[in-house]
């Protein structure tokens, strides 16, 4: 009886850890969608004056960080922090320690359960690191490069132009990292993945103003119209979650 309780206790420890890893991945996925909402949908809401300050003298500008999207970025940071806390939870650390300590007392079934835990752990770790890398590039471009150009350098000189191009390239490329992580979570097929990559490339090509160096026109307005399509992505995310067509299938009990 004591032997049976010990075996059950080991599996309980593993399942608690797997549950926390699944929650970490799910919350991370919410953070990715918050990033899409903050950068895209909020931009459209501000551009079309749906969200604006009461004081006309303090109108929000889509070209610079405004209180709405700064709040969204803060919410994304908080969400990713919560995801990390689940990833590094006591249950996960305890389960990994138990598997090491019981290395000499594993039967075939328990070895499979431990391998499943380790696979979940590696998956969530890679998923989280990719998301953080994408958000780090986005944050650096938006709050360091773009703002720094406006504050430190005189707009229009050689240095500010070079930094502006670098900032634009980062803004164009960093969403690809989020799209990769997004597709990884929902197991998106090739068609959906290509549509997402194409949408964010075209959208950010207009949003960054990089085309302005060629056409000499501010084409950001096109991005604001395209941003409404982001709502479809958010609805697709909700649908995937409701249909359980997502990475949660990986985190089954052992």
C-alpha positions, 0 to 999 in steps of 0.5 A: 500500500505504501509502495502504491502511494509512493508511485501515485505521489510521483505521478502527481508531482509530474502532472502538477508540473505539466499543468504549470507548463501548460499554463505558462504556454497558454499565458505566453500565447495571450501575451503574443495576442496582446502584442498584436492588439497593442501594436495593430488594433490600438493603432487603428483605434487611435488613428480613427479617433475612436480612442483619443484624449479628452483634451484636443491639445493632447491628441495621441499620435500614431507615430510615437508611443502614446498612453494607450499602447504603452499601457498595452505594452505594460500589460504584455510585460506583466503577462509574460512575467506571469508566464515565466513564473509558471514556467519556473514554479515550485511544481516544475522545479520539484518535478525535475528534481524528483526525476533526477533523484529517482533516476535509479528507480524508474520503471518503463512507464515512469521513464516515458512520463519523465521524458514527456515532462522533459519534452514539455519543459523544453517546448515551453522554454523555447516558446518563451525565449522566442517570444521574449526575443521578439518582444525585446526587439520590438521594445528596443526599436519602439522605445530606444531607437525611435524615441532616441532619434527624436530626442537625441538627434536632429531629424534629417541628418545622416545618423538619424536616417541610418538609425531610422532605417535600422529601427524600421528594419527591426519593426518589420522583422520582429513581428516574424518572430511573434508569428513563428511563435504564434504558429507554433502554438496553434499548429498553423498549417502552411497556408495560415502561416504564409498569410500571417507572415505576408500580412505583417510584412506588408503592414509594417512596410507601410507602418515604418515609413520605410517606403517614404524613403522611396516615395517621399510620402507618409504611407502610414495611413495604409497600415491603419486600414490594414490594422483592422484585419488584426481583429481576425487574427484575435478571433482565430486565436479564440477559435483555436483555444475553444476548439483545443486546436493548440499546444495544450494537446501536448500537456496531457496527464501522465 
